[in-house]
Amino acid sequence: MIDNYEFGSITIDGKRYDQDVIIYKGRVREWWRDTSHNVSLKDIEDLMSEKPKTIIFGTGASGVMKVPKETQDFLIKAGIEVIVLKTGDAYKKFNSLSSTKDVAAALHLTC
């Protein structure tokens, strides 16, 4: 469960993270991308291999990070639902879905 998000940090199950994160099945890991404000398939290949039913992308406080149409289309063709929201909304969506759906979150914490 995500306890809180504010620009630059997120608290998950009482632990604070100051780097972008991927959350799936109770695990949290730091998330680095080849291009900081653009999500490529390479950036999420580890997550894709776990085959979540839904991935929620948090695009930052102002929505600066982009999930290109090509990335979204590939995930959809692979049977993965894609939700793209600003991180303040994305973490709330993750919390609301995580108890009933197989959902992952990939969250950008700044801009």
PDB file as gemmi writes it, atoms N, CA and C in Angstrom:
CRYST1    1.000    1.000    1.000  90.00  90.00  90.00 P 1                      
ATOM      1  N   MET A   1       0.854  -1.184   0.000  1.00  0.00           N  
ATOM      2  CA  MET A   1       0.000   0.000   0.000  1.00  0.00           C  
ATOM      3  C   MET A   1       0.897   1.244   0.000  1.00  0.00           C  
ATOM      4  N   ILE A   2       0.539   2.187  -0.830  1.00  0.00           N  
ATOM      5  CA  ILE A   2       1.271   3.449  -0.874  1.00  0.00           C  
ATOM      6  C   ILE A   2       0.658   4.377   0.163  1.00  0.00           C  
ATOM      7  N   ASP A   3       1.481   4.792   1.109  1.00  0.00           N  
ATOM      8  CA  ASP A   3       1.002   5.635   2.201  1.00  0.00           C  
ATOM      9  C   ASP A   3       0.881   7.100   1.803  1.00  0.00           C  
ATOM     10  N   ASN A   4       1.866   7.580   1.028  1.00  0.00           N  
ATOM     11  CA  ASN A   4       1.887   8.999   0.696  1.00  0.00           C  
ATOM     12  C   ASN A   4       2.821   9.243  -0.489  1.00  0.00           C  
ATOM     13  N   TYR A   5       2.470  10.264  -1.268  1.00  0.00           N  
ATOM     14  CA  TYR A   5       3.335  10.729  -2.351  1.00  0.00           C  
ATOM     15  C   TYR A   5       3.421  12.237  -2.259  1.00  0.00           C  
ATOM     16  N   GLU A   6       4.623  12.738  -2.416  1.00  0.00           N  
ATOM     17  CA  GLU A   6       4.832  14.178  -2.587  1.00  0.00           C  
ATOM     18  C   GLU A   6       5.986  14.329  -3.564  1.00  0.00           C  
ATOM     19  N   PHE A   7       6.096  15.469  -4.195  1.00  0.00           N  
ATOM     20  CA  PHE A   7       7.122  15.692  -5.208  1.00  0.00           C  
ATOM     21  C   PHE A   7       8.476  15.180  -4.711  1.00  0.00           C  
ATOM     22  N   GLY A   8       9.038  14.214  -5.419  1.00  0.00           N  
ATOM     23  CA  GLY A   8      10.366  13.718  -5.107  1.00  0.00           C  
ATOM     24  C   GLY A   8      10.446  12.557  -4.134  1.00  0.00           C  
ATOM     25  N   SER A   9       9.342  12.170  -3.514  1.00  0.00           N  
ATOM     26  CA  SER A   9       9.402  11.030  -2.592  1.00  0.00           C  
ATOM     27  C   SER A   9       8.046  10.336  -2.489  1.00  0.00           C  
ATOM     28  N   ILE A  10       8.124   9.071  -2.104  1.00  0.00           N  
ATOM     29  CA  ILE A  10       6.928   8.269  -1.929  1.00  0.00           C  
ATOM     30  C   ILE A  10       7.159   7.367  -0.722  1.00  0.00           C  
ATOM     31  N   THR A  11       6.111   7.146   0.045  1.00  0.00           N  
ATOM     32  CA  THR A  11       6.196   6.268   1.205  1.00  0.00           C  
ATOM     33  C   THR A  11       5.312   5.056   0.943  1.00  0.00           C  
ATOM     34  N   ILE A  12       5.935   3.880   1.029  1.00  0.00           N  
ATOM     35  CA  ILE A  12       5.248   2.625   0.742  1.00  0.00           C  
ATOM     36  C   ILE A  12       5.430   1.715   1.948  1.00  0.00           C  
ATOM     37  N   ASP A  13       4.326   1.307   2.534  1.00  0.00           N  
ATOM     38  CA  ASP A  13       4.367   0.449   3.729  1.00  0.00           C  
ATOM     39  C   ASP A  13       5.330   0.998   4.776  1.00  0.00           C  
ATOM     40  N   GLY A  14       5.285   2.314   4.961  1.00  0.00           N  
ATOM     41  CA  GLY A  14       6.075   2.974   5.992  1.00  0.00           C  
ATOM     42  C   GLY A  14       7.510   3.293   5.617  1.00  0.00           C  
ATOM     43  N   LYS A  15       7.975   2.863   4.446  1.00  0.00           N  
ATOM     44  CA  LYS A  15       9.347   3.137   4.018  1.00  0.00           C  
ATOM     45  C   LYS A  15       9.346   4.204   2.928  1.00  0.00           C  
ATOM     46  N   ARG A  16      10.226   5.183   3.098  1.00  0.00           N  
ATOM     47  CA  ARG A  16      10.300   6.302   2.162  1.00  0.00           C  
ATOM     48  C   ARG A  16      11.321   6.007   1.058  1.00  0.00           C  
ATOM     49  N   TYR A  17      10.935   6.333  -0.181  1.00  0.00           N  
ATOM     50  CA  TYR A  17      11.804   6.190  -1.351  1.00  0.00           C  
ATOM     51  C   TYR A  17      11.949   7.552  -2.010  1.00  0.00           C  
ATOM     52  N   ASP A  18      13.181   7.864  -2.428  1.00  0.00           N  
ATOM     53  CA  ASP A  18      13.446   9.134  -3.085  1.00  0.00           C  
ATOM     54  C   ASP A  18      13.834   8.961  -4.548  1.00  0.00           C  
ATOM     55  N   GLN A  19      13.646   7.765  -5.077  1.00  0.00           N  
ATOM     56  CA  GLN A  19      13.909   7.455  -6.483  1.00  0.00           C  
ATOM     57  C   GLN A  19      12.623   6.927  -7.093  1.00  0.00           C  
ATOM     58  N   ASP A  20      12.508   7.045  -8.407  1.00  0.00           N  
ATOM     59  CA  ASP A  20      11.371   6.440  -9.103  1.00  0.00           C  
ATOM     60  C   ASP A  20      11.314   4.955  -8.753  1.00  0.00           C  
ATOM     61  N   VAL A  21      10.106   4.406  -8.721  1.00  0.00           N  
ATOM     62  CA  VAL A  21       9.938   3.022  -8.274  1.00  0.00           C  
ATOM     63  C   VAL A  21       8.993   2.242  -9.175  1.00  0.00           C  
ATOM     64  N   ILE A  22       9.173   0.924  -9.136  1.00  0.00           N  
ATOM     65  CA  ILE A  22       8.210  -0.020  -9.676  1.00  0.00           C  
ATOM     66  C   ILE A  22       7.726  -0.858  -8.511  1.00  0.00           C  
ATOM     67  N   ILE A  23       6.406  -1.010  -8.407  1.00  0.00           N  
ATOM     68  CA  ILE A  23       5.790  -1.791  -7.335  1.00  0.00           C  
ATOM     69  C   ILE A  23       5.005  -2.925  -7.982  1.00  0.00           C  
ATOM     70  N   TYR A  24       5.260  -4.155  -7.514  1.00  0.00           N  
ATOM     71  CA  TYR A  24       4.491  -5.286  -8.015  1.00  0.00           C  
ATOM     72  C   TYR A  24       4.556  -6.429  -7.015  1.00  0.00           C  
ATOM     73  N   LYS A  25       3.393  -6.957  -6.697  1.00  0.00           N  
ATOM     74  CA  LYS A  25       3.253  -8.094  -5.777  1.00  0.00           C  
ATOM     75  C   LYS A  25       4.015  -7.877  -4.468  1.00  0.00           C  
ATOM     76  N   GLY A  26       3.856  -6.692  -3.898  1.00  0.00           N  
ATOM     77  CA  GLY A  26       4.453  -6.394  -2.607  1.00  0.00           C  
ATOM     78  C   GLY A  26       5.934  -6.059  -2.647  1.00  0.00           C  
ATOM     79  N   ARG A  27       6.539  -6.092  -3.822  1.00  0.00           N  
ATOM     80  CA  ARG A  27       7.957  -5.747  -3.945  1.00  0.00           C  
ATOM     81  C   ARG A  27       8.089  -4.334  -4.511  1.00  0.00           C  
ATOM     82  N   VAL A  28       9.094  -3.635  -4.039  1.00  0.00           N  
ATOM     83  CA  VAL A  28       9.384  -2.284  -4.523  1.00  0.00           C  
ATOM     84  C   VAL A  28      10.831  -2.273  -4.981  1.00  0.00           C  
ATOM     85  N   ARG A  29      11.049  -1.748  -6.181  1.00  0.00           N  
ATOM     86  CA  ARG A  29      12.430  -1.589  -6.636  1.00  0.00           C  
ATOM     87  C   ARG A  29      12.593  -0.228  -7.296  1.00  0.00           C  
ATOM     88  N   GLU A  30      13.807   0.297  -7.190  1.00  0.00           N  
ATOM     89  CA  GLU A  30      14.094   1.562  -7.851  1.00  0.00           C  
ATOM     90  C   GLU A  30      14.024   1.364  -9.348  1.00  0.00           C  
ATOM     91  N   TRP A  31      13.615   2.411 -10.042  1.00  0.00           N  
ATOM     92  CA  TRP A  31      13.376   2.332 -11.482  1.00  0.00           C  
ATOM     93  C   TRP A  31      14.179   3.396 -12.209  1.00  0.00           C  
ATOM     94  N   TRP A  32      15.092   2.935 -13.068  1.00  0.00           N  
ATOM     95  CA  TRP A  32      15.887   3.820 -13.911  1.00  0.00           C  
ATOM     96  C   TRP A  32      15.479   3.612 -15.356  1.00  0.00           C  
ATOM     97  N   ARG A  33      15.432   4.676 -16.101  1.00  0.00           N  
ATOM     98  CA  ARG A  33      15.093   4.601 -17.523  1.00  0.00           C  
ATOM     99  C   ARG A  33      16.264   5.098 -18.367  1.00  0.00           C  
ATOM    100  N   ASP A  34      16.364   4.566 -19.587  1.00  0.00           N  
ATOM    101  CA  ASP A  34      17.417   5.013 -20.503  1.00  0.00           C  
ATOM    102  C   ASP A  34      17.287   6.499 -20.794  1.00  0.00           C  
ATOM    103  N   THR A  35      16.061   6.938 -21.017  1.00  0.00           N  
ATOM    104  CA  THR A  35      15.779   8.354 -21.225  1.00  0.00           C  
ATOM    105  C   THR A  35      14.852   8.768 -20.095  1.00  0.00           C  
ATOM    106  N   SER A  36      15.272   9.675 -19.270  1.00  0.00           N  
ATOM    107  CA  SER A  36      14.588   9.917 -17.994  1.00  0.00           C  
ATOM    108  C   SER A  36      13.105  10.246 -18.102  1.00  0.00           C  
ATOM    109  N   HIS A  37      12.678  10.902 -19.154  1.00  0.00           N  
ATOM    110  CA  HIS A  37      11.272  11.303 -19.244  1.00  0.00           C  
ATOM    111  C   HIS A  37      10.511  10.593 -20.362  1.00  0.00           C  
ATOM    112  N   ASN A  38      10.964   9.395 -20.705  1.00  0.00           N  
ATOM    113  CA  ASN A  38      10.329   8.631 -21.770  1.00  0.00           C  
ATOM    114  C   ASN A  38      10.438   7.150 -21.407  1.00  0.00           C  
ATOM    115  N   VAL A  39       9.337   6.421 -21.460  1.00  0.00           N  
ATOM    116  CA  VAL A  39       9.336   5.003 -21.100  1.00  0.00           C  
ATOM    117  C   VAL A  39       9.459   4.159 -22.367  1.00  0.00           C  
ATOM    118  N   SER A  40      10.544   3.401 -22.443  1.00  0.00           N  
ATOM    119  CA  SER A  40      10.711   2.467 -23.553  1.00  0.00           C  
ATOM    120  C   SER A  40      10.397   1.059 -23.055  1.00  0.00           C  
ATOM    121  N   LEU A  41      10.256   0.133 -23.972  1.00  0.00           N  
ATOM    122  CA  LEU A  41      10.002  -1.254 -23.578  1.00  0.00           C  
ATOM    123  C   LEU A  41      11.176  -1.815 -22.783  1.00  0.00           C  
ATOM    124  N   LYS A  42      12.381  -1.395 -23.111  1.00  0.00           N  
ATOM    125  CA  LYS A  42      13.564  -1.853 -22.365  1.00  0.00           C  
ATOM    126  C   LYS A  42      13.460  -1.454 -20.894  1.00  0.00           C  
ATOM    127  N   ASP A  43      12.872  -0.296 -20.626  1.00  0.00           N  
ATOM    128  CA  ASP A  43      12.753   0.209 -19.251  1.00  0.00           C  
ATOM    129  C   ASP A  43      11.831  -0.637 -18.384  1.00  0.00           C  
ATOM    130  N   ILE A  44      10.947  -1.395 -19.017  1.00  0.00           N  
ATOM    131  CA  ILE A  44       9.968  -2.183 -18.256  1.00  0.00           C  
ATOM    132  C   ILE A  44      10.017  -3.672 -18.599  1.00  0.00           C  
ATOM    133  N   GLU A  45      11.094  -4.124 -19.264  1.00  0.00           N  
ATOM    134  CA  GLU A  45      11.138  -5.516 -19.688  1.00  0.00           C  
ATOM    135  C   GLU A  45      11.107  -6.486 -18.505  1.00  0.00           C  
ATOM    136  N   ASP A  46      11.745  -6.157 -17.387  1.00  0.00           N  
ATOM    137  CA  ASP A  46      11.677  -7.029 -16.208  1.00  0.00           C  
ATOM    138  C   ASP A  46      10.242  -7.141 -15.710  1.00  0.00           C  
ATOM    139  N   LEU A  47       9.552  -6.019 -15.673  1.00  0.00           N  
ATOM    140  CA  LEU A  47       8.162  -6.015 -15.225  1.00  0.00           C  
ATOM    141  C   LEU A  47       7.282  -6.791 -16.206  1.00  0.00           C  
ATOM    142  N   MET A  48       7.484  -6.592 -17.504  1.00  0.00           N  
ATOM    143  CA  MET A  48       6.680  -7.303 -18.507  1.00  0.00           C  
ATOM    144  C   MET A  48       6.851  -8.810 -18.382  1.00  0.00           C  
ATOM    145  N   SER A  49       8.052  -9.250 -18.022  1.00  0.00           N  
ATOM    146  CA  SER A  49       8.294 -10.691 -17.898  1.00  0.00           C  
ATOM    147  C   SER A  49       7.486 -11.311 -16.761  1.00  0.00           C  
ATOM    148  N   GLU A  50       7.061 -10.493 -15.809  1.00  0.00           N  
ATOM    149  CA  GLU A  50       6.221 -10.975 -14.708  1.00  0.00           C  
ATOM    150  C   GLU A  50       4.742 -11.005 -15.078  1.00  0.00           C  
ATOM    151  N   LYS A  51       4.391 -10.407 -16.200  1.00  0.00           N  
ATOM    152  CA  LYS A  51       3.050 -10.442 -16.784  1.00  0.00           C  
ATOM    153  C   LYS A  51       1.921  -9.939 -15.869  1.00  0.00           C  
ATOM    154  N   PRO A  52       2.051  -8.718 -15.358  1.00  0.00           N  
ATOM    155  CA  PRO A  52       0.905  -8.178 -14.612  1.00  0.00           C  
ATOM    156  C   PRO A  52      -0.261  -7.954 -15.563  1.00  0.00           C  
ATOM    157  N   LYS A  53      -1.454  -7.986 -15.046  1.00  0.00           N  
ATOM    158  CA  LYS A  53      -2.648  -7.752 -15.876  1.00  0.00           C  
ATOM    159  C   LYS A  53      -2.810  -6.262 -16.194  1.00  0.00           C  
ATOM    160  N   THR A  54      -2.345  -5.403 -15.272  1.00  0.00           N  
ATOM    161  CA  THR A  54      -2.471  -3.951 -15.420  1.00  0.00           C  
ATOM    162  C   THR A  54      -1.174  -3.293 -14.977  1.00  0.00           C  
ATOM    163  N   ILE A  55      -0.741  -2.273 -15.717  1.00  0.00           N  
ATOM    164  CA  ILE A  55       0.370  -1.425 -15.292  1.00  0.00           C  
ATOM    165  C   ILE A  55      -0.135   0.006 -15.240  1.00  0.00           C  
ATOM    166  N   ILE A  56       0.040   0.614 -14.083  1.00  0.00           N  
ATOM    167  CA  ILE A  56      -0.295   2.029 -13.910  1.00  0.00           C  
ATOM    168  C   ILE A  56       1.015   2.811 -13.968  1.00  0.00           C  
ATOM    169  N   PHE A  57       1.075   3.741 -14.890  1.00  0.00           N  
ATOM    170  CA  PHE A  57       2.247   4.604 -15.001  1.00  0.00           C  
ATOM    171  C   PHE A  57       1.932   5.944 -14.342  1.00  0.00           C  
ATOM    172  N   GLY A  58       2.774   6.348 -13.414  1.00  0.00           N  
ATOM    173  CA  GLY A  58       2.690   7.677 -12.819  1.00  0.00           C  
ATOM    174  C   GLY A  58       3.693   8.563 -13.525  1.00  0.00           C  
ATOM    175  N   THR A  59       3.219   9.607 -14.187  1.00  0.00           N  
ATOM    176  CA  THR A  59       4.060  10.414 -15.075  1.00  0.00           C  
ATOM    177  C   THR A  59       4.703  11.621 -14.407  1.00  0.00           C  
ATOM    178  N   GLY A  60       4.686  11.651 -13.070  1.00  0.00           N  
ATOM    179  CA  GLY A  60       5.277  12.764 -12.335  1.00  0.00           C  
ATOM    180  C   GLY A  60       4.213  13.731 -11.841  1.00  0.00           C  
ATOM    181  N   ALA A  61       4.636  14.653 -11.022  1.00  0.00           N  
ATOM    182  CA  ALA A  61       3.704  15.621 -10.434  1.00  0.00           C  
ATOM    183  C   ALA A  61       3.014  16.463 -11.500  1.00  0.00           C  
ATOM    184  N   SER A  62       3.747  16.810 -12.551  1.00  0.00           N  
ATOM    185  CA  SER A  62       3.189  17.647 -13.616  1.00  0.00           C  
ATOM    186  C   SER A  62       2.934  16.870 -14.899  1.00  0.00           C  
ATOM    187  N   GLY A  63       3.200  15.582 -14.893  1.00  0.00           N  
ATOM    188  CA  GLY A  63       2.952  14.757 -16.074  1.00  0.00           C  
ATOM    189  C   GLY A  63       4.008  14.863 -17.150  1.00  0.00           C  
ATOM    190  N   VAL A  64       5.246  15.158 -16.767  1.00  0.00           N  
ATOM    191  CA  VAL A  64       6.313  15.359 -17.750  1.00  0.00           C  
ATOM    192  C   VAL A  64       6.774  14.054 -18.401  1.00  0.00           C  
ATOM    193  N   MET A  65       6.826  12.956 -17.637  1.00  0.00           N  
ATOM    194  CA  MET A  65       7.260  11.687 -18.207  1.00  0.00           C  
ATOM    195  C   MET A  65       6.208  11.187 -19.202  1.00  0.00           C  
ATOM    196  N   LYS A  66       6.665  10.679 -20.327  1.00  0.00           N  
ATOM    197  CA  LYS A  66       5.761  10.211 -21.374  1.00  0.00           C  
ATOM    198  C   LYS A  66       5.829   8.688 -21.516  1.00  0.00           C  
ATOM    199  N   VAL A  67       4.684   8.104 -21.783  1.00  0.00           N  
ATOM    200  CA  VAL A  67       4.592   6.692 -22.141  1.00  0.00           C  
ATOM    201  C   VAL A  67       4.138   6.690 -23.595  1.00  0.00           C  
ATOM    202  N   PRO A  68       5.093   6.550 -24.520  1.00  0.00           N  
ATOM    203  CA  PRO A  68       4.754   6.683 -25.937  1.00  0.00           C  
ATOM    204  C   PRO A  68       3.678   5.692 -26.395  1.00  0.00           C  
ATOM    205  N   LYS A  69       2.975   6.079 -27.417  1.00  0.00           N  
ATOM    206  CA  LYS A  69       1.907   5.248 -27.976  1.00  0.00           C  
ATOM    207  C   LYS A  69       2.431   3.867 -28.358  1.00  0.00           C  
ATOM    208  N   GLU A  70       3.642   3.801 -28.895  1.00  0.00           N  
ATOM    209  CA  GLU A  70       4.219   2.516 -29.292  1.00  0.00           C  
ATOM    210  C   GLU A  70       4.378   1.595 -28.082  1.00  0.00           C  
ATOM    211  N   THR A  71       4.812   2.144 -26.963  1.00  0.00           N  
ATOM    212  CA  THR A  71       4.967   1.357 -25.735  1.00  0.00           C  
ATOM    213  C   THR A  71       3.604   0.891 -25.242  1.00  0.00           C  
ATOM    214  N   GLN A  72       2.644   1.802 -25.215  1.00  0.00           N  
ATOM    215  CA  GLN A  72       1.299   1.445 -24.775  1.00  0.00           C  
ATOM    216  C   GLN A  72       0.691   0.388 -25.693  1.00  0.00           C  
ATOM    217  N   ASP A  73       0.826   0.568 -27.002  1.00  0.00           N  
ATOM    218  CA  ASP A  73       0.255  -0.387 -27.959  1.00  0.00           C  
ATOM    219  C   ASP A  73       0.858  -1.781 -27.779  1.00  0.00           C  
ATOM    220  N   PHE A  74       2.174  -1.859 -27.564  1.00  0.00           N  
ATOM    221  CA  PHE A  74       2.824  -3.149 -27.358  1.00  0.00           C  
ATOM    222  C   PHE A  74       2.260  -3.847 -26.117  1.00  0.00           C  
ATOM    223  N   LEU A  75       2.118  -3.103 -25.030  1.00  0.00           N  
ATOM    224  CA  LEU A  75       1.589  -3.682 -23.794  1.00  0.00           C  
ATOM    225  C   LEU A  75       0.150  -4.164 -23.975  1.00  0.00           C  
ATOM    226  N   ILE A  76      -0.644  -3.355 -24.641  1.00  0.00           N  
ATOM    227  CA  ILE A  76      -2.046  -3.722 -24.875  1.00  0.00           C  
ATOM    228  C   ILE A  76      -2.127  -4.989 -25.716  1.00  0.00           C  
ATOM    229  N   LYS A  77      -1.298  -5.082 -26.760  1.00  0.00           N  
ATOM    230  CA  LYS A  77      -1.280  -6.287 -27.596  1.00  0.00           C  
ATOM    231  C   LYS A  77      -0.835  -7.512 -26.803  1.00  0.00           C  
ATOM    232  N   ALA A  78      -0.020  -7.288 -25.760  1.00  0.00           N  
ATOM    233  CA  ALA A  78       0.430  -8.385 -24.897  1.00  0.00           C  
ATOM    234  C   ALA A  78      -0.614  -8.733 -23.839  1.00  0.00           C  
ATOM    235  N   GLY A  79      -1.758  -8.049 -23.876  1.00  0.00           N  
ATOM    236  CA  GLY A  79      -2.837  -8.344 -22.940  1.00  0.00           C  
ATOM    237  C   GLY A  79      -2.741  -7.615 -21.611  1.00  0.00           C  
ATOM    238  N   ILE A  80      -1.925  -6.572 -21.572  1.00  0.00           N  
ATOM    239  CA  ILE A  80      -1.739  -5.797 -20.346  1.00  0.00           C  
ATOM    240  C   ILE A  80      -2.514  -4.489 -20.455  1.00  0.00           C  
ATOM    241  N   GLU A  81      -3.389  -4.250 -19.495  1.00  0.00           N  
ATOM    242  CA  GLU A  81      -4.106  -2.974 -19.443  1.00  0.00           C  
ATOM    243  C   GLU A  81      -3.123  -1.881 -19.039  1.00  0.00           C  
ATOM    244  N   VAL A  82      -3.214  -0.728 -19.677  1.00  0.00           N  
ATOM    245  CA  VAL A  82      -2.313   0.391 -19.419  1.00  0.00           C  
ATOM    246  C   VAL A  82      -3.130   1.574 -18.905  1.00  0.00           C  
ATOM    247  N   ILE A  83      -2.691   2.114 -17.775  1.00  0.00           N  
ATOM    248  CA  ILE A  83      -3.310   3.314 -17.213  1.00  0.00           C  
ATOM    249  C   ILE A  83      -2.195   4.328 -17.030  1.00  0.00           C  
ATOM    250  N   VAL A  84      -2.363   5.530 -17.580  1.00  0.00           N  
ATOM    251  CA  VAL A  84      -1.358   6.586 -17.494  1.00  0.00           C  
ATOM    252  C   VAL A  84      -1.990   7.789 -16.799  1.00  0.00           C  
ATOM    253  N   LEU A  85      -1.420   8.149 -15.644  1.00  0.00           N  
ATOM    254  CA  LEU A  85      -1.928   9.268 -14.844  1.00  0.00           C  
ATOM    255  C   LEU A  85      -0.763  10.033 -14.229  1.00  0.00           C  
ATOM    256  N   LYS A  86      -1.000  11.263 -13.849  1.00  0.00           N  
ATOM    257  CA  LYS A  86      -0.002  11.963 -13.040  1.00  0.00           C  
ATOM    258  C   LYS A  86       0.179  11.161 -11.754  1.00  0.00           C  
ATOM    259  N   THR A  87       1.366  11.193 -11.192  1.00  0.00           N  
ATOM    260  CA  THR A  87       1.690  10.318 -10.070  1.00  0.00           C  
ATOM    261  C   THR A  87       0.772  10.514  -8.867  1.00  0.00           C  
ATOM    262  N   GLY A  88       0.330  11.725  -8.605  1.00  0.00           N  
ATOM    263  CA  GLY A  88      -0.596  11.964  -7.496  1.00  0.00           C  
ATOM    264  C   GLY A  88      -1.902  11.206  -7.643  1.00  0.00           C  
ATOM    265  N   ASP A  89      -2.354  11.021  -8.873  1.00  0.00           N  
ATOM    266  CA  ASP A  89      -3.560  10.231  -9.137  1.00  0.00           C  
ATOM    267  C   ASP A  89      -3.231   8.749  -9.305  1.00  0.00           C  
ATOM    268  N   ALA A  90      -2.050   8.463  -9.869  1.00  0.00           N  
ATOM    269  CA  ALA A  90      -1.660   7.077 -10.138  1.00  0.00           C  
ATOM    270  C   ALA A  90      -1.527   6.267  -8.851  1.00  0.00           C  
ATOM    271  N   TYR A  91      -0.939   6.856  -7.820  1.00  0.00           N  
ATOM    272  CA  TYR A  91      -0.768   6.081  -6.590  1.00  0.00           C  
ATOM    273  C   TYR A  91      -2.122   5.790  -5.942  1.00  0.00           C  
ATOM    274  N   LYS A  92      -3.050   6.722  -6.046  1.00  0.00           N  
ATOM    275  CA  LYS A  92      -4.389   6.483  -5.495  1.00  0.00           C  
ATOM    276  C   LYS A  92      -5.108   5.383  -6.286  1.00  0.00           C  
ATOM    277  N   LYS A  93      -4.946   5.398  -7.603  1.00  0.00           N  
ATOM    278  CA  LYS A  93      -5.543   4.364  -8.448  1.00  0.00           C  
ATOM    279  C   LYS A  93      -4.934   2.998  -8.111  1.00  0.00           C  
ATOM    280  N   PHE A  94      -3.623   2.963  -7.937  1.00  0.00           N  
ATOM    281  CA  PHE A  94      -2.955   1.720  -7.555  1.00  0.00           C  
ATOM    282  C   PHE A  94      -3.525   1.193  -6.239  1.00  0.00           C  
ATOM    283  N   ASN A  95      -3.639   2.063  -5.252  1.00  0.00           N  
ATOM    284  CA  ASN A  95      -4.187   1.638  -3.960  1.00  0.00           C  
ATOM    285  C   ASN A  95      -5.603   1.091  -4.106  1.00  0.00           C  
ATOM    286  N   SER A  96      -6.411   1.734  -4.933  1.00  0.00           N  
ATOM    287  CA  SER A  96      -7.807   1.300  -5.055  1.00  0.00           C  
ATOM    288  C   SER A  96      -7.931  -0.032  -5.811  1.00  0.00           C  
ATOM    289  N   LEU A  97      -7.001  -0.324  -6.715  1.00  0.00           N  
ATOM    290  CA  LEU A  97      -7.084  -1.543  -7.508  1.00  0.00           C  
ATOM    291  C   LEU A  97      -6.286  -2.714  -6.931  1.00  0.00           C  
ATOM    292  N   SER A  98      -5.276  -2.430  -6.127  1.00  0.00           N  
ATOM    293  CA  SER A  98      -4.327  -3.478  -5.747  1.00  0.00           C  
ATOM    294  C   SER A  98      -4.926  -4.612  -4.919  1.00  0.00           C  
ATOM    295  N   SER A  99      -6.031  -4.372  -4.256  1.00  0.00           N  
ATOM    296  CA  SER A  99      -6.615  -5.453  -3.463  1.00  0.00           C  
ATOM    297  C   SER A  99      -7.501  -6.374  -4.304  1.00  0.00           C  
ATOM    298  N   THR A 100      -7.863  -5.951  -5.509  1.00  0.00           N  
ATOM    299  CA  THR A 100      -8.772  -6.761  -6.333  1.00  0.00           C  
ATOM    300  C   THR A 100      -8.208  -7.140  -7.697  1.00  0.00           C  
ATOM    301  N   LYS A 101      -7.103  -6.516  -8.125  1.00  0.00           N  
ATOM    302  CA  LYS A 101      -6.555  -6.775  -9.453  1.00  0.00           C  
ATOM    303  C   LYS A 101      -5.071  -7.095  -9.371  1.00  0.00           C  
ATOM    304  N   ASP A 102      -4.573  -7.752 -10.385  1.00  0.00           N  
ATOM    305  CA  ASP A 102      -3.139  -8.006 -10.546  1.00  0.00           C  
ATOM    306  C   ASP A 102      -2.550  -6.763 -11.197  1.00  0.00           C  
ATOM    307  N   VAL A 103      -2.101  -5.837 -10.359  1.00  0.00           N  
ATOM    308  CA  VAL A 103      -1.694  -4.516 -10.850  1.00  0.00           C  
ATOM    309  C   VAL A 103      -0.278  -4.169 -10.389  1.00  0.00           C  
ATOM    310  N   ALA A 104       0.442  -3.523 -11.299  1.00  0.00           N  
ATOM    311  CA  ALA A 104       1.777  -3.001 -11.011  1.00  0.00           C  
ATOM    312  C   ALA A 104       1.736  -1.491 -11.181  1.00  0.00           C  
ATOM    313  N   ALA A 105       2.675  -0.810 -10.536  1.00  0.00           N  
ATOM    314  CA  ALA A 105       2.804   0.640 -10.713  1.00  0.00           C  
ATOM    315  C   ALA A 105       4.252   0.971 -11.043  1.00  0.00           C  
ATOM    316  N   ALA A 106       4.434   1.836 -12.027  1.00  0.00           N  
ATOM    317  CA  ALA A 106       5.741   2.363 -12.400  1.00  0.00           C  
ATOM    318  C   ALA A 106       5.629   3.872 -12.246  1.00  0.00           C  
ATOM    319  N   LEU A 107       6.286   4.405 -11.216  1.00  0.00           N  
ATOM    320  CA  LEU A 107       6.015   5.775 -10.788  1.00  0.00           C  
ATOM    321  C   LEU A 107       7.228   6.688 -10.880  1.00  0.00           C  
ATOM    322  N   HIS A 108       7.059   7.783 -11.621  1.00  0.00           N  
ATOM    323  CA  HIS A 108       8.058   8.856 -11.696  1.00  0.00           C  
ATOM    324  C   HIS A 108       7.707   9.843 -10.583  1.00  0.00           C  
ATOM    325  N   LEU A 109       8.687  10.210  -9.758  1.00  0.00           N  
ATOM    326  CA  LEU A 109       8.384  10.971  -8.547  1.00  0.00           C  
ATOM    327  C   LEU A 109       8.559  12.474  -8.652  1.00  0.00           C  
ATOM    328  N   THR A 110       9.236  12.955  -9.662  1.00  0.00           N  
ATOM    329  CA  THR A 110       9.433  14.405  -9.757  1.00  0.00           C  
ATOM    330  C   THR A 110       8.574  14.967 -10.882  1.00  0.00           C  
ATOM    331  N   CYS A 111       9.079  15.908 -11.610  1.00  0.00           N  
ATOM    332  CA  CYS A 111       8.369  16.651 -12.642  1.00  0.00           C  
ATOM    333  C   CYS A 111       7.245  15.874 -13.281  1.00  0.00           C  
TER     334      CYS A 111                                                      
END                                                                             
